[in-house]
Structure formats: C-alpha cells, structure tokens
Amino acid sequence: MIVPSSRRSSRTTAVQSQAGTVEWLKGDVSFGETEVVQHQRGWMPTWRLDRVAAGSALVFGGGDRRVMSQSGGALLGLIKQVNRGPLSTLPAADLRPTALAQLGFGSFCLDAASLQLTLSRTPLILPVGKVDALPLVDPRLYGDGVEHVCCRVDGDTISIDGKPRASSRPILCVFDSGLTGCVLSQSLVDELGLHTAGKLGTAASAVRTAVSALELGLRTEQGQRVVLGSSVAHSPLFYVQALPLGWFVDTVHGPHVVALGQCILGRGTLTVDGAQRRALWAV
C-alpha cells in the first residue's frame, strides 16, 4: 500500500511504446506481513516494512491511465542502480531514486511460478567456487541510464524459429520481470534483416503470429551453457516485439538487446546479487 503526500512533479515518460504522464510523489509503504522463507543457506526471515516514518518516505511514480493500462498496474522495480555519469542516455533531470536503493536491498529472488519475491540486504547466492552462477554485465558502461539485469549472449547469436542468427555486435540478454513476452531492439532486427524476412513488423509493433520460437544461450562462470527460450507451443504468453530502445551512446557499434519476459521467467526462479553482479536461473 502506498500513501502519497502532496509533493509531486509531472514528467512525460514511456512504458514500452505507450507515452503518458508520471507524477513523482513521496509516501510511506507497506508490504504486508512477515514470513519465513527457505533458501540455500537455511531459514531466513523476510523484511516487513510497515508504517515507515514520514522522514523515510519513498519517492515513487504514479502513472496516468495510459501508462497504467500499458503496464497492467503498479510496478515494483527490481533495478537498483542508475547512471548519473556524463555519458548516460538518460538526462539527470529524468533520474529518480529506485525502490531497491531507497529500501537498501541489493539482492532479490523472484520465484514467479510460486508468486514469491524475496528481497535481501545480503547476497542470496553462494560464493564463487561453491555455485556456478551467471556473470552479469553492467550496461551503464555503454551509456545505459540504469543498470538493467543482463548477461552477454553466448556467441552473440539468437535462434529464431530454429534458425541461428549471428550478430556482429554484442547482444545483451535482459531479464525483465515486468514484461510478458520478448522484446528485440530495433537495431538487432535491422542488422539481422528479420523484418525483411517477414518475421517482425516495424518498430514498436508486436507480431504475435509471425515468430513462433526464440532461443539464446548464456555462459556461466565455469563456462557451462544455459539455454533460455520460449515458443507459442510452450507458453500462451509468448510473442516477439521490436522496439527502438535508444539505451546506448554508440548506436552503430553498441550492443543489441533481447529482453526476456514472463513467457520464460514465469517457468522458474531468478536470483540476483546486484552488488556482486551474479545471477542464478533454475527451472
């Protein structure tokens, strides 16, 4: 539950391809009752945040009807760090404190199948050598305005309908818990010529029947290959959408993006230690 105060400002934003207005507010927050959850190191209590003092009020965005209809409701962002550097593609005036930064959480475990989210101030993944995790990439090095949770795609190659397609540029796989299907950056669609092959439509269009399957690989710290993918045969949520993202400074040689949503993440558990830039994926 979020209780806003009267301090606010308005700014135009975009959720996927839908433009709208967000009012930035301050208020207290409550996440309900304390529970006890089990993870790989034993029993650990979750945090209960209730009736936060006014001096600790959180900054959050309240979207208008256009934004809320696109997002499906209020969102709790799982990105902690923003980019306040001189090469950030997000102007400093557009940056706001993230929820995880304000609450002090650096790690999370999203078990979408069980509808459980665990937030932690300490790492949830065992140290290097005890668990073979996925190394995360910091996309802010390329100018991204926030530190999206992402990995480098193995071989910078994705498979569309069973056919491998290699890119001359880096491809970053972004884990997006607030996304339903899959998003390809328009730069990737253009380089691979997917639109000319009739597989995808123009920018910001979703063609839910043209692409029937998407798959990619990631490499763990010890070199093991983890394959992620979905298709119309495996998930009713699957679709592929092309969007001009504009996240990176170098639009000619910078990375492409493949964002994976709940058509994949809904089948397993994603654990992320942001400070250590490590992640675990388990079906």
Beta strands, then each sheet from edge to edge (+ up, - down):
strand 1: 2-4
strand 2: 9-15
strand 3: 18-29
strand 4: 36-39
strand 5: 42-45
strand 6: 58-63
strand 7: 107-111
strand 8: 116-120
strand 9: 134-135
strand 10: 150-160
strand 11: 163-166
strand 12: 171-175
strand 13: 182-185
strand 14: 205-206
strand 15: 213-219
strand 16: 225-231
strand 17: 240-243
strand 18: 256-260
strand 19: 269-273
strand 20: 278-282
sheet 1: 1+ 3- 2+
sheet 2: 1+ 3- 6+
sheet 3: 4+ 5-
sheet 4: 8+ 7- 19+ 20- 9+
sheet 5: 11+ 10- 12+ 18+ 13- 17- 14+
sheet 6: 11+ 10- 15+ 16-
end
